[in-house]
Amino acid sequence: MSKPTRPADDARSAGADVPVRRIDRILAFMALGITLLAIVCFFAVILARPLGVVDFSAGIWPLVVVLPLIALPIAFLMIVTLLVLSFVRRSRANRSDTSEGA
């Protein structure tokens, strides 16, 4: 079985993937985890009243009620940070490609 061939000038085109760094993966998974936790807490609050919870000021309920208010903006900031880091990384990669090609 042979490997597909590519032209030499297409080896590092603008559409080529840039390797993903560890910090990018950490930010992505942390944002996903925080978002999922906030959504679970949100649905827990919605379902708590029909299930018989009448006092949201006792036990773990204050944390469950406040967590989505804090976690979702933090996850949003993580995603924005991830996008900025990705744009900077791709910009640097494209800049180095154009300087090597000239």
PyMOL commands that set and color helices and strands:
alter all, ss='L'
color gray80, all
select helices_A, chain A and resi 8-10+22-48+61-101
alter helices_A, ss='H'
color red, helices_A
deselect
rebuild
show_as cartoon
